[in-house]
Amino acid sequence: MSSAEVSDAPIYAGLVEEQGDVPAEVRRVAEETLLEVESALDFSSVRAPAVAR
């Protein structure tokens, strides 16, 4: 459900019709970016160096 569907503000609904649901698009891109960053910075496969004995 988009923000315009739950909003009772006709001005906001008009802007969403003209410009698209910008907050929803920003949220989607931010979530995609977060997933990319998490996978790019995944150090779980890196082992700690062996301690000199």
CHARMM internal coordinates of N, CA and C (Angstrom, degrees):
IC EDIT
DIST 1 N 1 CA 1.4525
DIST 1 CA 1 C 1.5237
ANGL 1 N 1 CA 1 C 108.24
DIST 1 C 2 N 1.3148
ANGL 1 CA 1 C 2 N 116.34
DIHE 1 N 1 CA 1 C 2 N 131.40
DIST 2 N 2 CA 1.4580
ANGL 1 C 2 N 2 CA 119.77
DIHE 1 CA 1 C 2 N 2 CA -179.49
DIST 2 CA 2 C 1.5172
ANGL 2 N 2 CA 2 C 110.62
DIHE 1 C 2 N 2 CA 2 C -83.57
DIST 2 C 3 N 1.3221
ANGL 2 CA 2 C 3 N 115.55
DIHE 2 N 2 CA 2 C 3 N 167.09
DIST 3 N 3 CA 1.4604
ANGL 2 C 3 N 3 CA 121.19
DIHE 2 CA 2 C 3 N 3 CA 179.50
DIST 3 CA 3 C 1.5159
ANGL 3 N 3 CA 3 C 111.64
DIHE 2 C 3 N 3 CA 3 C -61.84
DIST 3 C 4 N 1.3200
ANGL 3 CA 3 C 4 N 117.13
DIHE 3 N 3 CA 3 C 4 N -32.60
DIST 4 N 4 CA 1.4599
ANGL 3 C 4 N 4 CA 120.40
DIHE 3 CA 3 C 4 N 4 CA -178.08
DIST 4 CA 4 C 1.5239
ANGL 4 N 4 CA 4 C 111.30
DIHE 3 C 4 N 4 CA 4 C -68.46
DIST 4 C 5 N 1.3222
ANGL 4 CA 4 C 5 N 117.06
DIHE 4 N 4 CA 4 C 5 N -30.14
DIST 5 N 5 CA 1.4571
ANGL 4 C 5 N 5 CA 120.29
DIHE 4 CA 4 C 5 N 5 CA -178.81
DIST 5 CA 5 C 1.5256
ANGL 5 N 5 CA 5 C 112.29
DIHE 4 C 5 N 5 CA 5 C -71.32
DIST 5 C 6 N 1.3173
ANGL 5 CA 5 C 6 N 118.25
DIHE 5 N 5 CA 5 C 6 N -28.99
DIST 6 N 6 CA 1.4511
ANGL 5 C 6 N 6 CA 120.69
DIHE 5 CA 5 C 6 N 6 CA -178.83
DIST 6 CA 6 C 1.5211
ANGL 6 N 6 CA 6 C 112.01
DIHE 5 C 6 N 6 CA 6 C -99.22
DIST 6 C 7 N 1.3142
ANGL 6 CA 6 C 7 N 117.28
DIHE 6 N 6 CA 6 C 7 N -0.58
DIST 7 N 7 CA 1.4594
ANGL 6 C 7 N 7 CA 121.39
DIHE 6 CA 6 C 7 N 7 CA -177.03
DIST 7 CA 7 C 1.5216
ANGL 7 N 7 CA 7 C 110.73
DIHE 6 C 7 N 7 CA 7 C -95.65
DIST 7 C 8 N 1.3373
ANGL 7 CA 7 C 8 N 115.58
DIHE 7 N 7 CA 7 C 8 N 141.91
DIST 8 N 8 CA 1.4523
ANGL 7 C 8 N 8 CA 120.69
DIHE 7 CA 7 C 8 N 8 CA 174.30
DIST 8 CA 8 C 1.5189
ANGL 8 N 8 CA 8 C 111.11
DIHE 7 C 8 N 8 CA 8 C -100.69
DIST 8 C 9 N 1.3244
ANGL 8 CA 8 C 9 N 117.76
DIHE 8 N 8 CA 8 C 9 N 10.36
DIST 9 N 9 CA 1.4630
ANGL 8 C 9 N 9 CA 122.53
DIHE 8 CA 8 C 9 N 9 CA -177.52
DIST 9 CA 9 C 1.5280
ANGL 9 N 9 CA 9 C 109.08
DIHE 8 C 9 N 9 CA 9 C -93.53
DIST 9 C 10 N 1.3283
ANGL 9 CA 9 C 10 N 117.46
DIHE 9 N 9 CA 9 C 10 N 107.54
DIST 10 N 10 CA 1.4690
ANGL 9 C 10 N 10 CA 119.55
DIHE 9 CA 9 C 10 N 10 CA -177.89
DIST 10 CA 10 C 1.5226
ANGL 10 N 10 CA 10 C 113.35
DIHE 9 C 10 N 10 CA 10 C -63.24
DIST 10 C 11 N 1.3326
ANGL 10 CA 10 C 11 N 117.57
DIHE 10 N 10 CA 10 C 11 N -31.56
DIST 11 N 11 CA 1.4676
ANGL 10 C 11 N 11 CA 119.36
DIHE 10 CA 10 C 11 N 11 CA 178.89
DIST 11 CA 11 C 1.5253
ANGL 11 N 11 CA 11 C 109.51
DIHE 10 C 11 N 11 CA 11 C -65.05
DIST 11 C 12 N 1.3353
ANGL 11 CA 11 C 12 N 116.93
DIHE 11 N 11 CA 11 C 12 N -45.01
DIST 12 N 12 CA 1.4629
ANGL 11 C 12 N 12 CA 120.82
DIHE 11 CA 11 C 12 N 12 CA 178.99
DIST 12 CA 12 C 1.5311
ANGL 12 N 12 CA 12 C 109.96
DIHE 11 C 12 N 12 CA 12 C -62.64
DIST 12 C 13 N 1.3324
ANGL 12 CA 12 C 13 N 116.90
DIHE 12 N 12 CA 12 C 13 N -43.66
DIST 13 N 13 CA 1.4648
ANGL 12 C 13 N 13 CA 120.59
DIHE 12 CA 12 C 13 N 13 CA 179.70
DIST 13 CA 13 C 1.5317
ANGL 13 N 13 CA 13 C 110.18
DIHE 12 C 13 N 13 CA 13 C -60.11
DIST 13 C 14 N 1.3375
ANGL 13 CA 13 C 14 N 117.30
DIHE 13 N 13 CA 13 C 14 N -39.85
DIST 14 N 14 CA 1.4589
ANGL 13 C 14 N 14 CA 120.59
DIHE 13 CA 13 C 14 N 14 CA 177.77
DIST 14 CA 14 C 1.5124
ANGL 14 N 14 CA 14 C 112.25
DIHE 13 C 14 N 14 CA 14 C -64.55
DIST 14 C 15 N 1.3162
ANGL 14 CA 14 C 15 N 116.35
DIHE 14 N 14 CA 14 C 15 N -40.96
DIST 15 N 15 CA 1.4667
ANGL 14 C 15 N 15 CA 119.99
DIHE 14 CA 14 C 15 N 15 CA 178.04
DIST 15 CA 15 C 1.5257
ANGL 15 N 15 CA 15 C 111.33
DIHE 14 C 15 N 15 CA 15 C -64.74
DIST 15 C 16 N 1.3204
ANGL 15 CA 15 C 16 N 116.31
DIHE 15 N 15 CA 15 C 16 N -39.20
DIST 16 N 16 CA 1.4649
ANGL 15 C 16 N 16 CA 119.76
DIHE 15 CA 15 C 16 N 16 CA 178.18
DIST 16 CA 16 C 1.5202
ANGL 16 N 16 CA 16 C 109.86
DIHE 15 C 16 N 16 CA 16 C -63.74
DIST 16 C 17 N 1.3240
ANGL 16 CA 16 C 17 N 116.79
DIHE 16 N 16 CA 16 C 17 N -40.54
DIST 17 N 17 CA 1.4631
ANGL 16 C 17 N 17 CA 119.46
DIHE 16 CA 16 C 17 N 17 CA 177.40
DIST 17 CA 17 C 1.5258
ANGL 17 N 17 CA 17 C 111.40
DIHE 16 C 17 N 17 CA 17 C -62.07
DIST 17 C 18 N 1.3318
ANGL 17 CA 17 C 18 N 117.18
DIHE 17 N 17 CA 17 C 18 N -40.38
DIST 18 N 18 CA 1.4687
ANGL 17 C 18 N 18 CA 121.36
DIHE 17 CA 17 C 18 N 18 CA -177.74
DIST 18 CA 18 C 1.5223
ANGL 18 N 18 CA 18 C 112.58
DIHE 17 C 18 N 18 CA 18 C -77.32
DIST 18 C 19 N 1.3296
ANGL 18 CA 18 C 19 N 116.48
DIHE 18 N 18 CA 18 C 19 N -45.70
DIST 19 N 19 CA 1.4628
ANGL 18 C 19 N 19 CA 121.05
DIHE 18 CA 18 C 19 N 19 CA -170.17
DIST 19 CA 19 C 1.5272
ANGL 19 N 19 CA 19 C 114.20
DIHE 18 C 19 N 19 CA 19 C -105.95
DIST 19 C 20 N 1.3106
ANGL 19 CA 19 C 20 N 117.51
DIHE 19 N 19 CA 19 C 20 N -12.00
DIST 20 N 20 CA 1.4533
ANGL 19 C 20 N 20 CA 120.97
DIHE 19 CA 19 C 20 N 20 CA -173.50
DIST 20 CA 20 C 1.5200
ANGL 20 N 20 CA 20 C 109.53
DIHE 19 C 20 N 20 CA 20 C 91.38
DIST 20 C 21 N 1.3050
ANGL 20 CA 20 C 21 N 116.28
DIHE 20 N 20 CA 20 C 21 N 169.45
DIST 21 N 21 CA 1.4612
ANGL 20 C 21 N 21 CA 121.27
DIHE 20 CA 20 C 21 N 21 CA -178.33
DIST 21 CA 21 C 1.5318
ANGL 21 N 21 CA 21 C 108.22
DIHE 20 C 21 N 21 CA 21 C -86.40
DIST 21 C 22 N 1.3192
ANGL 21 CA 21 C 22 N 115.71
DIHE 21 N 21 CA 21 C 22 N 84.47
DIST 22 N 22 CA 1.4646
ANGL 21 C 22 N 22 CA 122.17
DIHE 21 CA 21 C 22 N 22 CA -174.33
DIST 22 CA 22 C 1.5293
ANGL 22 N 22 CA 22 C 111.95
DIHE 21 C 22 N 22 CA 22 C -59.38
DIST 22 C 23 N 1.3431
ANGL 22 CA 22 C 23 N 120.46
DIHE 22 N 22 CA 22 C 23 N -46.85
DIST 23 N 23 CA 1.4652
ANGL 22 C 23 N 23 CA 118.89
DIHE 22 CA 22 C 23 N 23 CA 179.05
DIST 23 CA 23 C 1.5332
ANGL 23 N 23 CA 23 C 112.85
DIHE 22 C 23 N 23 CA 23 C -59.06
DIST 23 C 24 N 1.3227
ANGL 23 CA 23 C 24 N 117.53
DIHE 23 N 23 CA 23 C 24 N -39.25
DIST 24 N 24 CA 1.4689
ANGL 23 C 24 N 24 CA 120.11
DIHE 23 CA 23 C 24 N 24 CA 178.42
DIST 24 CA 24 C 1.5225
ANGL 24 N 24 CA 24 C 110.78
DIHE 23 C 24 N 24 CA 24 C -66.55
DIST 24 C 25 N 1.3211
ANGL 24 CA 24 C 25 N 117.51
DIHE 24 N 24 CA 24 C 25 N -39.38
DIST 25 N 25 CA 1.4646
ANGL 24 C 25 N 25 CA 121.25
DIHE 24 CA 24 C 25 N 25 CA 178.67
DIST 25 CA 25 C 1.5274
ANGL 25 N 25 CA 25 C 110.84
DIHE 24 C 25 N 25 CA 25 C -66.57
DIST 25 C 26 N 1.3190
ANGL 25 CA 25 C 26 N 116.65
DIHE 25 N 25 CA 25 C 26 N -42.02
DIST 26 N 26 CA 1.4707
ANGL 25 C 26 N 26 CA 120.55
DIHE 25 CA 25 C 26 N 26 CA 178.25
DIST 26 CA 26 C 1.5256
ANGL 26 N 26 CA 26 C 109.62
DIHE 25 C 26 N 26 CA 26 C -62.59
DIST 26 C 27 N 1.3146
ANGL 26 CA 26 C 27 N 116.73
DIHE 26 N 26 CA 26 C 27 N -43.06
DIST 27 N 27 CA 1.4671
ANGL 26 C 27 N 27 CA 121.27
DIHE 26 CA 26 C 27 N 27 CA 178.89
DIST 27 CA 27 C 1.5301
ANGL 27 N 27 CA 27 C 110.51
DIHE 26 C 27 N 27 CA 27 C -60.04
DIST 27 C 28 N 1.3421
ANGL 27 CA 27 C 28 N 116.93
DIHE 27 N 27 CA 27 C 28 N -44.13
DIST 28 N 28 CA 1.4606
ANGL 27 C 28 N 28 CA 121.25
DIHE 27 CA 27 C 28 N 28 CA -179.35
DIST 28 CA 28 C 1.5305
ANGL 28 N 28 CA 28 C 111.14
DIHE 27 C 28 N 28 CA 28 C -63.40
DIST 28 C 29 N 1.3299
ANGL 28 CA 28 C 29 N 116.49
DIHE 28 N 28 CA 28 C 29 N -45.97
DIST 29 N 29 CA 1.4667
ANGL 28 C 29 N 29 CA 120.38
DIHE 28 CA 28 C 29 N 29 CA -179.98
DIST 29 CA 29 C 1.5209
ANGL 29 N 29 CA 29 C 110.79
DIHE 28 C 29 N 29 CA 29 C -65.10
DIST 29 C 30 N 1.3280
ANGL 29 CA 29 C 30 N 117.57
DIHE 29 N 29 CA 29 C 30 N -39.20
DIST 30 N 30 CA 1.4688
ANGL 29 C 30 N 30 CA 121.04
DIHE 29 CA 29 C 30 N 30 CA 178.82
DIST 30 CA 30 C 1.5267
ANGL 30 N 30 CA 30 C 110.92
DIHE 29 C 30 N 30 CA 30 C -63.29
DIST 30 C 31 N 1.3249
ANGL 30 CA 30 C 31 N 117.06
DIHE 30 N 30 CA 30 C 31 N -41.21
DIST 31 N 31 CA 1.4561
ANGL 30 C 31 N 31 CA 120.25
DIHE 30 CA 30 C 31 N 31 CA 178.73
DIST 31 CA 31 C 1.5273
ANGL 31 N 31 CA 31 C 111.22
DIHE 30 C 31 N 31 CA 31 C -65.57
DIST 31 C 32 N 1.3338
ANGL 31 CA 31 C 32 N 117.42
DIHE 31 N 31 CA 31 C 32 N -41.56
DIST 32 N 32 CA 1.4628
ANGL 31 C 32 N 32 CA 121.19
DIHE 31 CA 31 C 32 N 32 CA 176.91
DIST 32 CA 32 C 1.5257
ANGL 32 N 32 CA 32 C 110.90
DIHE 31 C 32 N 32 CA 32 C -62.41
DIST 32 C 33 N 1.3250
ANGL 32 CA 32 C 33 N 116.19
DIHE 32 N 32 CA 32 C 33 N -43.46
DIST 33 N 33 CA 1.4636
ANGL 32 C 33 N 33 CA 121.31
DIHE 32 CA 32 C 33 N 33 CA -179.96
DIST 33 CA 33 C 1.5218
ANGL 33 N 33 CA 33 C 110.60
DIHE 32 C 33 N 33 CA 33 C -63.43
DIST 33 C 34 N 1.3107
ANGL 33 CA 33 C 34 N 117.23
DIHE 33 N 33 CA 33 C 34 N -42.16
DIST 34 N 34 CA 1.4629
ANGL 33 C 34 N 34 CA 121.01
DIHE 33 CA 33 C 34 N 34 CA 178.23
DIST 34 CA 34 C 1.5238
ANGL 34 N 34 CA 34 C 111.03
DIHE 33 C 34 N 34 CA 34 C -60.34
DIST 34 C 35 N 1.3170
ANGL 34 CA 34 C 35 N 117.30
DIHE 34 N 34 CA 34 C 35 N -42.56
DIST 35 N 35 CA 1.4665
ANGL 34 C 35 N 35 CA 120.46
DIHE 34 CA 34 C 35 N 35 CA 178.10
DIST 35 CA 35 C 1.5288
ANGL 35 N 35 CA 35 C 111.24
DIHE 34 C 35 N 35 CA 35 C -63.68
DIST 35 C 36 N 1.3341
ANGL 35 CA 35 C 36 N 116.58
DIHE 35 N 35 CA 35 C 36 N -41.08
DIST 36 N 36 CA 1.4664
ANGL 35 C 36 N 36 CA 120.17
DIHE 35 CA 35 C 36 N 36 CA 178.15
DIST 36 CA 36 C 1.5222
ANGL 36 N 36 CA 36 C 111.25
DIHE 35 C 36 N 36 CA 36 C -63.22
DIST 36 C 37 N 1.3264
ANGL 36 CA 36 C 37 N 116.40
DIHE 36 N 36 CA 36 C 37 N -44.04
DIST 37 N 37 CA 1.4623
ANGL 36 C 37 N 37 CA 120.82
DIHE 36 CA 36 C 37 N 37 CA -179.37
DIST 37 CA 37 C 1.5237
ANGL 37 N 37 CA 37 C 110.32
DIHE 36 C 37 N 37 CA 37 C -64.94
DIST 37 C 38 N 1.3221
ANGL 37 CA 37 C 38 N 116.97
DIHE 37 N 37 CA 37 C 38 N -43.00
DIST 38 N 38 CA 1.4646
ANGL 37 C 38 N 38 CA 119.67
DIHE 37 CA 37 C 38 N 38 CA 179.39
DIST 38 CA 38 C 1.5229
ANGL 38 N 38 CA 38 C 111.22
DIHE 37 C 38 N 38 CA 38 C -60.60
DIST 38 C 39 N 1.3314
ANGL 38 CA 38 C 39 N 117.72
DIHE 38 N 38 CA 38 C 39 N -40.50
DIST 39 N 39 CA 1.4629
ANGL 38 C 39 N 39 CA 119.43
DIHE 38 CA 38 C 39 N 39 CA 179.56
DIST 39 CA 39 C 1.5211
ANGL 39 N 39 CA 39 C 111.31
DIHE 38 C 39 N 39 CA 39 C -73.35
DIST 39 C 40 N 1.3307
ANGL 39 CA 39 C 40 N 118.27
DIHE 39 N 39 CA 39 C 40 N -33.89
DIST 40 N 40 CA 1.4634
ANGL 39 C 40 N 40 CA 121.21
DIHE 39 CA 39 C 40 N 40 CA 179.67
DIST 40 CA 40 C 1.5253
ANGL 40 N 40 CA 40 C 111.52
DIHE 39 C 40 N 40 CA 40 C -71.10
DIST 40 C 41 N 1.3153
ANGL 40 CA 40 C 41 N 116.90
DIHE 40 N 40 CA 40 C 41 N -30.22
DIST 41 N 41 CA 1.4620
ANGL 40 C 41 N 41 CA 121.05
DIHE 40 CA 40 C 41 N 41 CA -177.86
DIST 41 CA 41 C 1.5205
ANGL 41 N 41 CA 41 C 112.21
DIHE 40 C 41 N 41 CA 41 C -104.79
DIST 41 C 42 N 1.3188
ANGL 41 CA 41 C 42 N 117.16
DIHE 41 N 41 CA 41 C 42 N 25.13
DIST 42 N 42 CA 1.4562
ANGL 41 C 42 N 42 CA 121.55
DIHE 41 CA 41 C 42 N 42 CA 179.81
DIST 42 CA 42 C 1.5222
ANGL 42 N 42 CA 42 C 109.62
DIHE 41 C 42 N 42 CA 42 C -80.62
DIST 42 C 43 N 1.3078
ANGL 42 CA 42 C 43 N 115.35
DIHE 42 N 42 CA 42 C 43 N 106.02
DIST 43 N 43 CA 1.4647
ANGL 42 C 43 N 43 CA 120.69
DIHE 42 CA 42 C 43 N 43 CA -179.37
DIST 43 CA 43 C 1.5196
ANGL 43 N 43 CA 43 C 111.44
DIHE 42 C 43 N 43 CA 43 C -102.03
DIST 43 C 44 N 1.3210
ANGL 43 CA 43 C 44 N 117.96
DIHE 43 N 43 CA 43 C 44 N 15.35
DIST 44 N 44 CA 1.4626
ANGL 43 C 44 N 44 CA 120.39
DIHE 43 CA 43 C 44 N 44 CA -176.49
DIST 44 CA 44 C 1.5212
ANGL 44 N 44 CA 44 C 112.65
DIHE 43 C 44 N 44 CA 44 C -64.80
DIST 44 C 45 N 1.3233
ANGL 44 CA 44 C 45 N 118.34
DIHE 44 N 44 CA 44 C 45 N -24.63
DIST 45 N 45 CA 1.4651
ANGL 44 C 45 N 45 CA 120.55
DIHE 44 CA 44 C 45 N 45 CA -179.27
DIST 45 CA 45 C 1.5261
ANGL 45 N 45 CA 45 C 112.83
DIHE 44 C 45 N 45 CA 45 C -88.34
DIST 45 C 46 N 1.3151
ANGL 45 CA 45 C 46 N 117.31
DIHE 45 N 45 CA 45 C 46 N -4.78
DIST 46 N 46 CA 1.4558
ANGL 45 C 46 N 46 CA 121.11
DIHE 45 CA 45 C 46 N 46 CA 179.74
DIST 46 CA 46 C 1.5311
ANGL 46 N 46 CA 46 C 108.66
DIHE 45 C 46 N 46 CA 46 C -87.26
DIST 46 C 47 N 1.3062
ANGL 46 CA 46 C 47 N 114.98
DIHE 46 N 46 CA 46 C 47 N 128.72
DIST 47 N 47 CA 1.4607
ANGL 46 C 47 N 47 CA 119.50
DIHE 46 CA 46 C 47 N 47 CA 179.80
DIST 47 CA 47 C 1.5186
ANGL 47 N 47 CA 47 C 110.65
DIHE 46 C 47 N 47 CA 47 C -91.26
DIST 47 C 48 N 1.3158
ANGL 47 CA 47 C 48 N 115.29
DIHE 47 N 47 CA 47 C 48 N 149.73
DIST 48 N 48 CA 1.4543
ANGL 47 C 48 N 48 CA 119.97
DIHE 47 CA 47 C 48 N 48 CA 174.57
DIST 48 CA 48 C 1.5268
ANGL 48 N 48 CA 48 C 108.25
DIHE 47 C 48 N 48 CA 48 C -69.55
DIST 48 C 49 N 1.3413
ANGL 48 CA 48 C 49 N 117.82
DIHE 48 N 48 CA 48 C 49 N 143.95
DIST 49 N 49 CA 1.4730
ANGL 48 C 49 N 49 CA 119.93
DIHE 48 CA 48 C 49 N 49 CA 179.59
DIST 49 CA 49 C 1.5332
ANGL 49 N 49 CA 49 C 110.41
DIHE 48 C 49 N 49 CA 49 C -63.37
DIST 49 C 50 N 1.3279
ANGL 49 CA 49 C 50 N 114.59
DIHE 49 N 49 CA 49 C 50 N 146.34
DIST 50 N 50 CA 1.4630
ANGL 49 C 50 N 50 CA 119.35
DIHE 49 CA 49 C 50 N 50 CA 179.50
DIST 50 CA 50 C 1.5106
ANGL 50 N 50 CA 50 C 110.22
DIHE 49 C 50 N 50 CA 50 C -65.50
DIST 50 C 51 N 1.3055
ANGL 50 CA 50 C 51 N 116.27
DIHE 50 N 50 CA 50 C 51 N 139.62
DIST 51 N 51 CA 1.4670
ANGL 50 C 51 N 51 CA 121.56
DIHE 50 CA 50 C 51 N 51 CA 179.88
DIST 51 CA 51 C 1.5357
ANGL 51 N 51 CA 51 C 108.03
DIHE 50 C 51 N 51 CA 51 C -81.05
DIST 51 C 52 N 1.3443
ANGL 51 CA 51 C 52 N 115.97
DIHE 51 N 51 CA 51 C 52 N 132.88
DIST 52 N 52 CA 1.4636
ANGL 51 C 52 N 52 CA 121.01
DIHE 51 CA 51 C 52 N 52 CA 178.99
DIST 52 CA 52 C 1.5181
ANGL 52 N 52 CA 52 C 109.87
DIHE 51 C 52 N 52 CA 52 C -61.18
DIST 52 C 53 N 1.3063
ANGL 52 CA 52 C 53 N 115.60
DIHE 52 N 52 CA 52 C 53 N 133.53
DIST 53 N 53 CA 1.4729
ANGL 52 C 53 N 53 CA 119.50
DIHE 52 CA 52 C 53 N 53 CA -178.48
DIST 53 CA 53 C 1.4796
ANGL 53 N 53 CA 53 C 111.39
DIHE 52 C 53 N 53 CA 53 C -103.11
END
COOR INIT
IC SEED 1 N 1 CA 1 C
IC BUILD
